[in-house]
Structures are given as C-alpha cells and as structure tokens.
Amino acid sequence: MITAEVSVVPIGVGTSESRAVKKFIEGLKKSGLKVFPGPMCTAIETERVEELFDAIDEAHNDLFEEGFQRIITTIKIDDRRDKKSTIKHKLEAIA
C-alpha cells in the first residue's frame, strides 16, 4: 500500500494559494484515487506508484492549463510492502 503526501506552491500569484490548491485537488480526485485534503498538504492512497505519478502529473498539468506559470510540487511517498496500512488505519493508531 502506498501512502503519499503532495503539496503545490504556485509562484508569482500573490500570497493566497487556495485557487491553485483547489484546482490541484480537483485534478487528483479525477484519478479515482483516495484523496485526503489537509491544511498543509494532500494525502493520497494507492496500490501502485505509477497511478500516483499519473494522478499528480495530470493535476500538475491542470494548473498550467489554468494559467499558472510556475509551480513547485513536493511529493513524499511511503511504500510499505510488508502489510496493508491505509491512511484510516494510521489515523486510528494515533487517535
């Protein structure tokens, strides 16, 4: 099971990033993957890293199509193969 977090920062659009973040999250959701938006990053759950990269690529390109000229995208991946550990299970473990 792969758990990932991704964040985007549009450069040159002022101090508010919400329009870009919202568009990026919408793009991720189109992929059909489990997407969990948060205040500082968005968590994603998938079985295959290729699905993750495809979803991020699509959402990233959606921002350029929206008119953004520069975007910094940060990705962190936890690829655990010894047992299935979902985001829900991880949250329950710390609750």
N, CA, C and O atoms as a CHARMM CRD file, in Angstrom:
* protein
*
  380
    1    1 MET  N      0.85200  -1.17400   0.00000 PROA 1      0.00000
    2    1 MET  CA     0.00000   0.00000   0.00000 PROA 1      0.00000
    3    1 MET  C      0.89500   1.23300   0.00000 PROA 1      0.00000
    4    1 MET  O      1.86900   1.31400   0.74900 PROA 1      0.00000
    5    2 ILE  N      0.55300   2.17200  -0.83800 PROA 2      0.00000
    6    2 ILE  CA     1.30700   3.42400  -0.93100 PROA 2      0.00000
    7    2 ILE  C      0.48400   4.54500  -0.32300 PROA 2      0.00000
    8    2 ILE  O     -0.67700   4.75700  -0.67500 PROA 2      0.00000
    9    3 THR  N      1.11300   5.25100   0.59300 PROA 3      0.00000
   10    3 THR  CA     0.55500   6.47100   1.14000 PROA 3      0.00000
   11    3 THR  C      1.51400   7.58100   0.72800 PROA 3      0.00000
   12    3 THR  O      2.73000   7.46400   0.88700 PROA 3      0.00000
   13    4 ALA  N      0.95100   8.64700   0.20300 PROA 4      0.00000
   14    4 ALA  CA     1.79700   9.75000  -0.24200 PROA 4      0.00000
   15    4 ALA  C      1.20200  11.06400   0.22100 PROA 4      0.00000
   16    4 ALA  O      0.00700  11.16900   0.49500 PROA 4      0.00000
   17    5 GLU  N      2.06500  12.05900   0.30000 PROA 5      0.00000
   18    5 GLU  CA     1.57300  13.40800   0.52000 PROA 5      0.00000
   19    5 GLU  C      2.17600  14.29500  -0.55100 PROA 5      0.00000
   20    5 GLU  O      3.32800  14.13100  -0.95300 PROA 5      0.00000
   21    6 VAL  N      1.36800  15.23100  -0.99600 PROA 6      0.00000
   22    6 VAL  CA     1.81100  16.12700  -2.05300 PROA 6      0.00000
   23    6 VAL  C      1.34400  17.53700  -1.71400 PROA 6      0.00000
   24    6 VAL  O      0.25200  17.73400  -1.18200 PROA 6      0.00000
   25    7 SER  N      2.18500  18.50600  -2.02800 PROA 7      0.00000
   26    7 SER  CA     1.80000  19.90200  -1.85500 PROA 7      0.00000
   27    7 SER  C      2.26200  20.68800  -3.07400 PROA 7      0.00000
   28    7 SER  O      3.27900  20.37600  -3.69300 PROA 7      0.00000
   29    8 VAL  N      1.49300  21.70500  -3.39600 PROA 8      0.00000
   30    8 VAL  CA     1.84400  22.56600  -4.52600 PROA 8      0.00000
   31    8 VAL  C      1.91500  24.00700  -4.05400 PROA 8      0.00000
   32    8 VAL  O      1.13500  24.44400  -3.20700 PROA 8      0.00000
   33    9 VAL  N      2.86100  24.72900  -4.61700 PROA 9      0.00000
   34    9 VAL  CA     3.01800  26.15000  -4.33100 PROA 9      0.00000
   35    9 VAL  C      3.15100  26.86900  -5.66100 PROA 9      0.00000
   36    9 VAL  O      4.16300  26.71900  -6.34500 PROA 9      0.00000
   37   10 PRO  N      2.13600  27.65600  -6.04100 PROA 10     0.00000
   38   10 PRO  CA     2.26700  28.45600  -7.25600 PROA 10     0.00000
   39   10 PRO  C      3.14700  29.67100  -6.96000 PROA 10     0.00000
   40   10 PRO  O      3.00400  30.30700  -5.91600 PROA 10     0.00000
   41   11 ILE  N      4.03100  29.98200  -7.85800 PROA 11     0.00000
   42   11 ILE  CA     4.94600  31.10800  -7.67800 PROA 11     0.00000
   43   11 ILE  C      4.47800  32.27300  -8.54900 PROA 11     0.00000
   44   11 ILE  O      4.10300  32.09500  -9.70800 PROA 11     0.00000
   45   12 GLY  N      4.50900  33.46900  -7.95900 PROA 12     0.00000
   46   12 GLY  CA     4.19200  34.66700  -8.72500 PROA 12     0.00000
   47   12 GLY  C      2.71800  35.00100  -8.79600 PROA 12     0.00000
   48   12 GLY  O      2.29200  35.71800  -9.70200 PROA 12     0.00000
   49   13 VAL  N      1.92200  34.49300  -7.85000 PROA 13     0.00000
   50   13 VAL  CA     0.48100  34.76400  -7.89800 PROA 13     0.00000
   51   13 VAL  C     -0.02100  35.44900  -6.62800 PROA 13     0.00000
   52   13 VAL  O     -1.22500  35.46000  -6.37100 PROA 13     0.00000
   53   14 GLY  N      0.87100  36.01200  -5.84300 PROA 14     0.00000
   54   14 GLY  CA     0.45900  36.66500  -4.60900 PROA 14     0.00000
   55   14 GLY  C      0.58700  35.73400  -3.42100 PROA 14     0.00000
   56   14 GLY  O      1.22600  34.68400  -3.50500 PROA 14     0.00000
   57   15 THR  N     -0.02500  36.12600  -2.31300 PROA 15     0.00000
   58   15 THR  CA     0.13100  35.36700  -1.07700 PROA 15     0.00000
   59   15 THR  C     -0.90400  34.26600  -0.89500 PROA 15     0.00000
   60   15 THR  O     -0.69700  33.37200  -0.07400 PROA 15     0.00000
   61   16 SER  N     -1.99500  34.30000  -1.62000 PROA 16     0.00000
   62   16 SER  CA    -3.02800  33.26900  -1.48800 PROA 16     0.00000
   63   16 SER  C     -2.81300  32.15800  -2.51200 PROA 16     0.00000
   64   16 SER  O     -2.66900  32.41400  -3.70700 PROA 16     0.00000
   65   17 GLU  N     -2.79400  30.92800  -2.02200 PROA 17     0.00000
   66   17 GLU  CA    -2.55900  29.77400  -2.89000 PROA 17     0.00000
   67   17 GLU  C     -3.80700  28.91200  -3.05400 PROA 17     0.00000
   68   17 GLU  O     -3.76300  27.88300  -3.72800 PROA 17     0.00000
   69   18 SER  N     -4.91900  29.32300  -2.44400 PROA 18     0.00000
   70   18 SER  CA    -6.09100  28.44900  -2.37600 PROA 18     0.00000
   71   18 SER  C     -6.66100  28.09100  -3.74600 PROA 18     0.00000
   72   18 SER  O     -7.11600  26.96300  -3.93600 PROA 18     0.00000
   73   19 ARG  N     -6.65100  29.00400  -4.69200 PROA 19     0.00000
   74   19 ARG  CA    -7.20100  28.69800  -6.01900 PROA 19     0.00000
   75   19 ARG  C     -6.40900  27.58200  -6.68400 PROA 19     0.00000
   76   19 ARG  O     -6.99300  26.67000  -7.26900 PROA 19     0.00000
   77   20 ALA  N     -5.09400  27.64700  -6.60100 PROA 20     0.00000
   78   20 ALA  CA    -4.24800  26.60900  -7.19800 PROA 20     0.00000
   79   20 ALA  C     -4.39800  25.28800  -6.46200 PROA 20     0.00000
   80   20 ALA  O     -4.49000  24.23100  -7.08600 PROA 20     0.00000
   81   21 VAL  N     -4.42400  25.34500  -5.14300 PROA 21     0.00000
   82   21 VAL  CA    -4.55100  24.11700  -4.35400 PROA 21     0.00000
   83   21 VAL  C     -5.88600  23.44300  -4.65000 PROA 21     0.00000
   84   21 VAL  O     -5.94400  22.22500  -4.82000 PROA 21     0.00000
   85   22 LYS  N     -6.94800  24.22100  -4.71200 PROA 22     0.00000
   86   22 LYS  CA    -8.27500  23.66100  -5.01100 PROA 22     0.00000
   87   22 LYS  C     -8.28200  22.99400  -6.38200 PROA 22     0.00000
   88   22 LYS  O     -8.79700  21.88600  -6.53000 PROA 22     0.00000
   89   23 LYS  N     -7.72100  23.65300  -7.37100 PROA 23     0.00000
   90   23 LYS  CA    -7.66100  23.08800  -8.72300 PROA 23     0.00000
   91   23 LYS  C     -6.82700  21.80700  -8.72900 PROA 23     0.00000
   92   23 LYS  O     -7.18900  20.83700  -9.39500 PROA 23     0.00000
   93   24 PHE  N     -5.72500  21.79700  -8.00200 PROA 24     0.00000
   94   24 PHE  CA    -4.85800  20.62800  -7.93200 PROA 24     0.00000
   95   24 PHE  C     -5.59700  19.44800  -7.30000 PROA 24     0.00000
   96   24 PHE  O     -5.52400  18.32700  -7.80500 PROA 24     0.00000
   97   25 ILE  N     -6.30300  19.69600  -6.20200 PROA 25     0.00000
   98   25 ILE  CA    -7.06400  18.63400  -5.53200 PROA 25     0.00000
   99   25 ILE  C     -8.15600  18.09600  -6.44900 PROA 25     0.00000
  100   25 ILE  O     -8.37800  16.88600  -6.50500 PROA 25     0.00000
  101   26 GLU  N     -8.83600  18.98300  -7.16700 PROA 26     0.00000
  102   26 GLU  CA    -9.85400  18.53200  -8.12600 PROA 26     0.00000
  103   26 GLU  C     -9.23000  17.60700  -9.16700 PROA 26     0.00000
  104   26 GLU  O     -9.82600  16.59700  -9.54200 PROA 26     0.00000
  105   27 GLY  N     -8.03700  17.95100  -9.62800 PROA 27     0.00000
  106   27 GLY  CA    -7.34000  17.12100 -10.60400 PROA 27     0.00000
  107   27 GLY  C     -6.97600  15.76000 -10.04400 PROA 27     0.00000
  108   27 GLY  O     -7.09600  14.74700 -10.73300 PROA 27     0.00000
  109   28 LEU  N     -6.53100  15.73300  -8.78800 PROA 28     0.00000
  110   28 LEU  CA    -6.20400  14.45600  -8.15000 PROA 28     0.00000
  111   28 LEU  C     -7.44200  13.57800  -8.01400 PROA 28     0.00000
  112   28 LEU  O     -7.38000  12.37100  -8.25000 PROA 28     0.00000
  113   29 LYS  N     -8.55500  14.17600  -7.63500 PROA 29     0.00000
  114   29 LYS  CA    -9.79100  13.41300  -7.43800 PROA 29     0.00000
  115   29 LYS  C    -10.28700  12.78400  -8.73700 PROA 29     0.00000
  116   29 LYS  O    -10.92200  11.73000  -8.70900 PROA 29     0.00000
  117   30 LYS  N    -10.00700  13.41500  -9.86500 PROA 30     0.00000
  118   30 LYS  CA   -10.41000  12.84700 -11.16400 PROA 30     0.00000
  119   30 LYS  C     -9.77000  11.48400 -11.40600 PROA 30     0.00000
  120   30 LYS  O    -10.29100  10.68000 -12.17900 PROA 30     0.00000
  121   31 SER  N     -8.65300  11.22400 -10.75300 PROA 31     0.00000
  122   31 SER  CA    -7.92600   9.96900 -10.96000 PROA 31     0.00000
  123   31 SER  C     -8.64800   8.76900 -10.36000 PROA 31     0.00000
  124   31 SER  O     -8.38900   7.63100 -10.75000 PROA 31     0.00000
  125   32 GLY  N     -9.54900   9.01600  -9.41900 PROA 32     0.00000
  126   32 GLY  CA   -10.23200   7.92500  -8.74600 PROA 32     0.00000
  127   32 GLY  C     -9.49100   7.39300  -7.53000 PROA 32     0.00000
  128   32 GLY  O     -9.99200   6.50300  -6.84200 PROA 32     0.00000
  129   33 LEU  N     -8.30300   7.92600  -7.25700 PROA 33     0.00000
  130   33 LEU  CA    -7.55500   7.51100  -6.07100 PROA 33     0.00000
  131   33 LEU  C     -8.20300   8.11000  -4.82300 PROA 33     0.00000
  132   33 LEU  O     -8.98000   9.06100  -4.91600 PROA 33     0.00000
  133   34 LYS  N     -7.88300   7.55400  -3.66800 PROA 34     0.00000
  134   34 LYS  CA    -8.37300   8.11000  -2.41400 PROA 34     0.00000
  135   34 LYS  C     -7.53700   9.34100  -2.09200 PROA 34     0.00000
  136   34 LYS  O     -6.31800   9.25800  -1.94300 PROA 34     0.00000
  137   35 VAL  N     -8.20900  10.48600  -1.98600 PROA 35     0.00000
  138   35 VAL  CA    -7.54900  11.77400  -1.79000 PROA 35     0.00000
  139   35 VAL  C     -8.07000  12.39300  -0.49300 PROA 35     0.00000
  140   35 VAL  O     -9.27900  12.48100  -0.28000 PROA 35     0.00000
  141   36 PHE  N     -7.14700  12.82000   0.36900 PROA 36     0.00000
  142   36 PHE  CA    -7.48800  13.38200   1.66800 PROA 36     0.00000
  143   36 PHE  C     -6.85900  14.76800   1.79500 PROA 36     0.00000
  144   36 PHE  O     -5.71200  14.87400   2.23100 PROA 36     0.00000
  145   37 PRO  N     -7.57900  15.84100   1.42400 PROA 37     0.00000
  146   37 PRO  CA    -7.02300  17.18700   1.54000 PROA 37     0.00000
  147   37 PRO  C     -6.79000  17.57100   3.00000 PROA 37     0.00000
  148   37 PRO  O     -7.57200  17.21700   3.88200 PROA 37     0.00000
  149   38 GLY  N     -5.71400  18.29200   3.23500 PROA 38     0.00000
  150   38 GLY  CA    -5.39200  18.79100   4.56700 PROA 38     0.00000
  151   38 GLY  C     -4.96000  20.24100   4.48000 PROA 38     0.00000
  152   38 GLY  O     -4.86800  20.78700   3.38100 PROA 38     0.00000
  153   39 PRO  N     -4.69100  20.87800   5.60900 PROA 39     0.00000
  154   39 PRO  CA    -4.35000  22.29400   5.60200 PROA 39     0.00000
  155   39 PRO  C     -2.97800  22.61700   5.00900 PROA 39     0.00000
  156   39 PRO  O     -2.76200  23.73400   4.53800 PROA 39     0.00000
  157   40 MET  N     -2.04800  21.65500   5.02300 PROA 40     0.00000
  158   40 MET  CA    -0.69700  21.91800   4.53600 PROA 40     0.00000
  159   40 MET  C     -0.28000  21.02500   3.37100 PROA 40     0.00000
  160   40 MET  O      0.67900  21.33000   2.66200 PROA 40     0.00000
  161   41 CYS  N     -1.00100  19.92600   3.17600 PROA 41     0.00000
  162   41 CYS  CA    -0.69300  19.00600   2.08600 PROA 41     0.00000
  163   41 CYS  C     -1.91800  18.13900   1.83200 PROA 41     0.00000
  164   41 CYS  O     -2.89700  18.19300   2.57700 PROA 41     0.00000
  165   42 THR  N     -1.85300  17.35700   0.79500 PROA 42     0.00000
  166   42 THR  CA    -2.92400  16.42100   0.46600 PROA 42     0.00000
  167   42 THR  C     -2.35500  15.01600   0.51600 PROA 42     0.00000
  168   42 THR  O     -1.31900  14.73800  -0.08900 PROA 42     0.00000
  169   43 ALA  N     -3.03100  14.12700   1.23700 PROA 43     0.00000
  170   43 ALA  CA    -2.61200  12.72900   1.32100 PROA 43     0.00000
  171   43 ALA  C     -3.33600  11.93400   0.23500 PROA 43     0.00000
  172   43 ALA  O     -4.48800  12.21200  -0.09700 PROA 43     0.00000
  173   44 ILE  N     -2.63900  10.94700  -0.30300 PROA 44     0.00000
  174   44 ILE  CA    -3.18100  10.10600  -1.37000 PROA 44     0.00000
  175   44 ILE  C     -2.87100   8.65700  -1.02600 PROA 44     0.00000
  176   44 ILE  O     -1.80500   8.34000  -0.49600 PROA 44     0.00000
  177   45 GLU  N     -3.82200   7.78500  -1.33600 PROA 45     0.00000
  178   45 GLU  CA    -3.65200   6.36000  -1.07800 PROA 45     0.00000
  179   45 GLU  C     -3.84000   5.59500  -2.39000 PROA 45     0.00000
  180   45 GLU  O     -4.80500   5.82900  -3.11800 PROA 45     0.00000
  181   46 THR  N     -2.91600   4.68500  -2.68600 PROA 46     0.00000
  182   46 THR  CA    -2.99100   3.91200  -3.92000 PROA 46     0.00000
  183   46 THR  C     -2.22500   2.59800  -3.76700 PROA 46     0.00000
  184   46 THR  O     -1.47100   2.41200  -2.81100 PROA 46     0.00000
  185   47 GLU  N     -2.42500   1.71800  -4.69800 PROA 47     0.00000
  186   47 GLU  CA    -1.71700   0.43200  -4.69600 PROA 47     0.00000
  187   47 GLU  C     -0.43500   0.48300  -5.52600 PROA 47     0.00000
  188   47 GLU  O      0.50200  -0.27600  -5.27600 PROA 47     0.00000
  189   48 ARG  N     -0.39600   1.37800  -6.51600 PROA 48     0.00000
  190   48 ARG  CA     0.73600   1.38900  -7.45100 PROA 48     0.00000
  191   48 ARG  C      1.31700   2.79200  -7.58100 PROA 48     0.00000
  192   48 ARG  O      0.57800   3.76800  -7.71100 PROA 48     0.00000
  193   49 VAL  N      2.62200   2.88400  -7.54800 PROA 49     0.00000
  194   49 VAL  CA     3.28400   4.17900  -7.65300 PROA 49     0.00000
  195   49 VAL  C      3.00800   4.82800  -9.01200 PROA 49     0.00000
  196   49 VAL  O      2.97100   6.05400  -9.11600 PROA 49     0.00000
  197   50 GLU  N      2.81500   4.02000 -10.04300 PROA 50     0.00000
  198   50 GLU  CA     2.51100   4.57400 -11.37300 PROA 50     0.00000
  199   50 GLU  C      1.19700   5.34600 -11.35100 PROA 50     0.00000
  200   50 GLU  O      1.07900   6.39700 -11.98100 PROA 50     0.00000
  201   51 GLU  N      0.20400   4.82200 -10.62100 PROA 51     0.00000
  202   51 GLU  CA    -1.07900   5.52600 -10.50300 PROA 51     0.00000
  203   51 GLU  C     -0.89100   6.86100  -9.80100 PROA 51     0.00000
  204   51 GLU  O     -1.49700   7.86400 -10.17900 PROA 51     0.00000
  205   52 LEU  N     -0.05500   6.86700  -8.78600 PROA 52     0.00000
  206   52 LEU  CA     0.22700   8.09200  -8.04700 PROA 52     0.00000
  207   52 LEU  C      0.85100   9.13900  -8.95800 PROA 52     0.00000
  208   52 LEU  O      0.38700  10.27800  -9.01200 PROA 52     0.00000
  209   53 PHE  N      1.90500   8.75100  -9.67400 PROA 53     0.00000
  210   53 PHE  CA     2.59000   9.70100 -10.54700 PROA 53     0.00000
  211   53 PHE  C      1.69200  10.18300 -11.68000 PROA 53     0.00000
  212   53 PHE  O      1.74800  11.35300 -12.05800 PROA 53     0.00000
  213   54 ASP  N      0.86600   9.29600 -12.22500 PROA 54     0.00000
  214   54 ASP  CA    -0.06900   9.70800 -13.27900 PROA 54     0.00000
  215   54 ASP  C     -1.05500  10.74700 -12.75800 PROA 54     0.00000
  216   54 ASP  O     -1.32600  11.74100 -13.43200 PROA 54     0.00000
  217   55 ALA  N     -1.59300  10.52100 -11.55900 PROA 55     0.00000
  218   55 ALA  CA    -2.55600  11.45700 -10.97600 PROA 55     0.00000
  219   55 ALA  C     -1.90900  12.80900 -10.69700 PROA 55     0.00000
  220   55 ALA  O     -2.49700  13.85200 -10.98300 PROA 55     0.00000
  221   56 ILE  N     -0.70100  12.79400 -10.14000 PROA 56     0.00000
  222   56 ILE  CA     0.00000  14.04700  -9.85000 PROA 56     0.00000
  223   56 ILE  C      0.34100  14.77800 -11.14200 PROA 56     0.00000
  224   56 ILE  O      0.20400  15.99900 -11.21900 PROA 56     0.00000
  225   57 ASP  N      0.78300  14.04300 -12.15300 PROA 57     0.00000
  226   57 ASP  CA     1.11000  14.64300 -13.44500 PROA 57     0.00000
  227   57 ASP  C     -0.10700  15.33900 -14.05000 PROA 57     0.00000
  228   57 ASP  O     -0.00600  16.46700 -14.53300 PROA 57     0.00000
  229   58 GLU  N     -1.25000  14.66900 -14.02200 PROA 58     0.00000
  230   58 GLU  CA    -2.48000  15.26400 -14.56600 PROA 58     0.00000
  231   58 GLU  C     -2.85600  16.53200 -13.80500 PROA 58     0.00000
  232   58 GLU  O     -3.13600  17.56500 -14.41300 PROA 58     0.00000
  233   59 ALA  N     -2.86100  16.45300 -12.47900 PROA 59     0.00000
  234   59 ALA  CA    -3.24100  17.60200 -11.66000 PROA 59     0.00000
  235   59 ALA  C     -2.24600  18.75000 -11.82200 PROA 59     0.00000
  236   59 ALA  O     -2.63800  19.91600 -11.86100 PROA 59     0.00000
  237   60 HSD  N     -0.96900  18.41800 -11.91500 PROA 60     0.00000
  238   60 HSD  CA     0.08700  19.41200 -12.11700 PROA 60     0.00000
  239   60 HSD  C     -0.13300  20.14900 -13.44400 PROA 60     0.00000
  240   60 HSD  O     -0.06200  21.37600 -13.50200 PROA 60     0.00000
  241   61 ASN  N     -0.39800  19.38900 -14.49900 PROA 61     0.00000
  242   61 ASN  CA    -0.63100  19.99700 -15.81100 PROA 61     0.00000
  243   61 ASN  C     -1.92000  20.80600 -15.85300 PROA 61     0.00000
  244   61 ASN  O     -2.01000  21.78800 -16.59000 PROA 61     0.00000
  245   62 ASP  N     -2.92400  20.40400 -15.06600 PROA 62     0.00000
  246   62 ASP  CA    -4.16200  21.19000 -14.98600 PROA 62     0.00000
  247   62 ASP  C     -3.87200  22.61600 -14.53200 PROA 62     0.00000
  248   62 ASP  O     -4.51900  23.55700 -14.99200 PROA 62     0.00000
  249   63 LEU  N     -2.90800  22.78000 -13.63900 PROA 63     0.00000
  250   63 LEU  CA    -2.57100  24.12200 -13.15400 PROA 63     0.00000
  251   63 LEU  C     -1.97500  24.98100 -14.26300 PROA 63     0.00000
  252   63 LEU  O     -2.28400  26.16900 -14.36500 PROA 63     0.00000
  253   64 PHE  N     -1.12500  24.38800 -15.08900 PROA 64     0.00000
  254   64 PHE  CA    -0.56600  25.15100 -16.20500 PROA 64     0.00000
  255   64 PHE  C     -1.65500  25.52100 -17.21000 PROA 64     0.00000
  256   64 PHE  O     -1.64700  26.62000 -17.76400 PROA 64     0.00000
  257   65 GLU  N     -2.58100  24.61100 -17.43900 PROA 65     0.00000
  258   65 GLU  CA    -3.70400  24.90600 -18.34000 PROA 65     0.00000
  259   65 GLU  C     -4.59300  26.00600 -17.77200 PROA 65     0.00000
  260   65 GLU  O     -5.26100  26.71900 -18.52100 PROA 65     0.00000
  261   66 GLU  N     -4.60000  26.14100 -16.45200 PROA 66     0.00000
  262   66 GLU  CA    -5.37900  27.17800 -15.77900 PROA 66     0.00000
  263   66 GLU  C     -4.67900  28.54200 -15.85300 PROA 66     0.00000
  264   66 GLU  O     -5.26900  29.55900 -15.48700 PROA 66     0.00000
  265   67 GLY  N     -3.42900  28.56800 -16.32300 PROA 67     0.00000
  266   67 GLY  CA    -2.72200  29.82600 -16.49500 PROA 67     0.00000
  267   67 GLY  C     -1.57300  30.07400 -15.53400 PROA 67     0.00000
  268   67 GLY  O     -0.87400  31.08000 -15.65200 PROA 67     0.00000
  269   68 PHE  N     -1.37100  29.17500 -14.58900 PROA 68     0.00000
  270   68 PHE  CA    -0.22500  29.33400 -13.69700 PROA 68     0.00000
  271   68 PHE  C      1.05400  29.11600 -14.49900 PROA 68     0.00000
  272   68 PHE  O      1.10500  28.24900 -15.37200 PROA 68     0.00000
  273   69 GLN  N      2.09100  29.90700 -14.20000 PROA 69     0.00000
  274   69 GLN  CA     3.32500  29.85400 -14.97400 PROA 69     0.00000
  275   69 GLN  C      4.46600  29.12100 -14.27400 PROA 69     0.00000
  276   69 GLN  O      5.40200  28.65200 -14.92100 PROA 69     0.00000
  277   70 ARG  N      4.37900  29.02600 -12.94500 PROA 70     0.00000
  278   70 ARG  CA     5.44900  28.34000 -12.20000 PROA 70     0.00000
  279   70 ARG  C      4.83200  27.67100 -10.97500 PROA 70     0.00000
  280   70 ARG  O      4.08700  28.29400 -10.21900 PROA 70     0.00000
  281   71 ILE  N      5.15800  26.38900 -10.79400 PROA 71     0.00000
  282   71 ILE  CA     4.58800  25.61400  -9.69300 PROA 71     0.00000
  283   71 ILE  C      5.68100  24.75900  -9.06400 PROA 71     0.00000
  284   71 ILE  O      6.42600  24.07300  -9.76500 PROA 71     0.00000
  285   72 ILE  N      5.77000  24.80400  -7.75100 PROA 72     0.00000
  286   72 ILE  CA     6.66400  23.89700  -7.03000 PROA 72     0.00000
  287   72 ILE  C      5.79600  22.78800  -6.44600 PROA 72     0.00000
  288   72 ILE  O      4.85100  23.05700  -5.70500 PROA 72     0.00000
  289   73 THR  N      6.11700  21.55200  -6.77800 PROA 73     0.00000
  290   73 THR  CA     5.37300  20.39200  -6.29000 PROA 73     0.00000
  291   73 THR  C      6.30100  19.54100  -5.43300 PROA 73     0.00000
  292   73 THR  O      7.38000  19.14400  -5.87300 PROA 73     0.00000
  293   74 THR  N      5.87300  19.26600  -4.21100 PROA 74     0.00000
  294   74 THR  CA     6.64600  18.44000  -3.28900 PROA 74     0.00000
  295   74 THR  C      5.88900  17.14200  -3.04300 PROA 74     0.00000
  296   74 THR  O      4.69200  17.15400  -2.75800 PROA 74     0.00000
  297   75 ILE  N      6.60600  16.01400  -3.15700 PROA 75     0.00000
  298   75 ILE  CA     5.98500  14.69800  -3.01100 PROA 75     0.00000
  299   75 ILE  C      6.77000  13.88800  -1.97900 PROA 75     0.00000
  300   75 ILE  O      7.99900  13.84000  -2.01800 PROA 75     0.00000
  301   76 LYS  N      6.04900  13.25500  -1.06400 PROA 76     0.00000
  302   76 LYS  CA     6.64300  12.31400  -0.11200 PROA 76     0.00000
  303   76 LYS  C      5.87000  11.00300  -0.23800 PROA 76     0.00000
  304   76 LYS  O      4.63900  11.00200  -0.21800 PROA 76     0.00000
  305   77 ILE  N      6.59700   9.87900  -0.36900 PROA 77     0.00000
  306   77 ILE  CA     5.96800   8.58000  -0.60100 PROA 77     0.00000
  307   77 ILE  C      6.38000   7.58600   0.47900 PROA 77     0.00000
  308   77 ILE  O      7.56100   7.43800   0.79100 PROA 77     0.00000
  309   78 ASP  N      5.37800   6.90600   1.04500 PROA 78     0.00000
  310   78 ASP  CA     5.60400   5.78700   1.96600 PROA 78     0.00000
  311   78 ASP  C      5.07300   4.53800   1.25700 PROA 78     0.00000
  312   78 ASP  O      3.86200   4.33400   1.17200 PROA 78     0.00000
  313   79 ASP  N      5.97400   3.71700   0.75600 PROA 79     0.00000
  314   79 ASP  CA     5.61000   2.49800   0.01100 PROA 79     0.00000
  315   79 ASP  C      5.90000   1.30000   0.90600 PROA 79     0.00000
  316   79 ASP  O      7.02700   0.80700   0.95600 PROA 79     0.00000
  317   80 ARG  N      4.87600   0.84200   1.60700 PROA 80     0.00000
  318   80 ARG  CA     5.04600  -0.25800   2.56400 PROA 80     0.00000
  319   80 ARG  C      4.52600  -1.54800   1.94500 PROA 80     0.00000
  320   80 ARG  O      3.37800  -1.61400   1.50400 PROA 80     0.00000
  321   81 ARG  N      5.37200  -2.57300   1.91400 PROA 81     0.00000
  322   81 ARG  CA     5.01400  -3.82200   1.24700 PROA 81     0.00000
  323   81 ARG  C      4.78400  -4.98400   2.20500 PROA 81     0.00000
  324   81 ARG  O      4.27500  -6.02500   1.79100 PROA 81     0.00000
  325   82 ASP  N      5.15200  -4.82900   3.48700 PROA 82     0.00000
  326   82 ASP  CA     5.00500  -5.96300   4.40500 PROA 82     0.00000
  327   82 ASP  C      3.58400  -6.12500   4.93500 PROA 82     0.00000
  328   82 ASP  O      3.20100  -7.22000   5.34900 PROA 82     0.00000
  329   83 LYS  N      2.79900  -5.05100   4.92900 PROA 83     0.00000
  330   83 LYS  CA     1.39500  -5.15400   5.31900 PROA 83     0.00000
  331   83 LYS  C      0.62700  -3.97000   4.75300 PROA 83     0.00000
  332   83 LYS  O      1.20200  -2.92400   4.44900 PROA 83     0.00000
  333   84 LYS  N     -0.67500  -4.15200   4.61900 PROA 84     0.00000
  334   84 LYS  CA    -1.52200  -3.09500   4.08500 PROA 84     0.00000
  335   84 LYS  C     -1.84200  -2.11700   5.21300 PROA 84     0.00000
  336   84 LYS  O     -2.44100  -2.49800   6.21800 PROA 84     0.00000
  337   85 SER  N     -1.44900  -0.88100   5.04800 PROA 85     0.00000
  338   85 SER  CA    -1.66300   0.13900   6.06700 PROA 85     0.00000
  339   85 SER  C     -2.27500   1.36800   5.40700 PROA 85     0.00000
  340   85 SER  O     -1.58400   2.13300   4.73400 PROA 85     0.00000
  341   86 THR  N     -3.55900   1.54500   5.60400 PROA 86     0.00000
  342   86 THR  CA    -4.27100   2.65300   4.98000 PROA 86     0.00000
  343   86 THR  C     -4.11500   3.93100   5.80000 PROA 86     0.00000
  344   86 THR  O     -3.66000   3.89700   6.94300 PROA 86     0.00000
  345   87 ILE  N     -4.49000   5.03400   5.21300 PROA 87     0.00000
  346   87 ILE  CA    -4.46900   6.30600   5.93100 PROA 87     0.00000
  347   87 ILE  C     -5.40300   6.22400   7.13400 PROA 87     0.00000
  348   87 ILE  O     -5.07200   6.70800   8.21600 PROA 87     0.00000
  349   88 LYS  N     -6.56500   5.61500   6.94400 PROA 88     0.00000
  350   88 LYS  CA    -7.51700   5.45700   8.04800 PROA 88     0.00000
  351   88 LYS  C     -6.87900   4.68300   9.20500 PROA 88     0.00000
  352   88 LYS  O     -7.00800   5.08100  10.36300 PROA 88     0.00000
  353   89 HSD  N     -6.19400   3.58400   8.89600 PROA 89     0.00000
  354   89 HSD  CA    -5.53200   2.80400   9.94800 PROA 89     0.00000
  355   89 HSD  C     -4.44800   3.62500  10.65400 PROA 89     0.00000
  356   89 HSD  O     -4.29800   3.54100  11.87300 PROA 89     0.00000
  357   90 LYS  N     -3.70900   4.40100   9.90000 PROA 90     0.00000
  358   90 LYS  CA    -2.65700   5.22300  10.50100 PROA 90     0.00000
  359   90 LYS  C     -3.24800   6.26300  11.44900 PROA 90     0.00000
  360   90 LYS  O     -2.70600   6.50500  12.52800 PROA 90     0.00000
  361   91 LEU  N     -4.35900   6.87500  11.04400 PROA 91     0.00000
  362   91 LEU  CA    -5.00700   7.86400  11.90300 PROA 91     0.00000
  363   91 LEU  C     -5.58900   7.21900  13.15600 PROA 91     0.00000
  364   91 LEU  O     -5.50800   7.78500  14.24500 PROA 91     0.00000
  365   92 GLU  N     -6.17200   6.03800  13.00000 PROA 92     0.00000
  366   92 GLU  CA    -6.71600   5.32600  14.16300 PROA 92     0.00000
  367   92 GLU  C     -5.61100   4.95000  15.15000 PROA 92     0.00000
  368   92 GLU  O     -5.84100   4.93900  16.35900 PROA 92     0.00000
  369   93 ALA  N     -4.43000   4.64800  14.65200 PROA 93     0.00000
  370   93 ALA  CA    -3.31600   4.25400  15.51400 PROA 93     0.00000
  371   93 ALA  C     -2.83600   5.39400  16.40900 PROA 93     0.00000
  372   93 ALA  O     -2.27600   5.14900  17.47800 PROA 93     0.00000
  373   94 ILE  N     -3.04700   6.61800  15.98600 PROA 94     0.00000
  374   94 ILE  CA    -2.58200   7.75800  16.78500 PROA 94     0.00000
  375   94 ILE  C     -3.70900   8.47700  17.52200 PROA 94     0.00000
  376   94 ILE  O     -3.45800   9.42900  18.26100 PROA 94     0.00000
  377   95 ALA  N     -4.94300   8.02900  17.32500 PROA 95     0.00000
  378   95 ALA  CA    -6.09700   8.69400  17.96500 PROA 95     0.00000
  379   95 ALA  C     -6.20700   8.32800  19.42600 PROA 95     0.00000
  380   95 ALA  O     -7.11500   8.79500  20.11300 PROA 95     0.00000
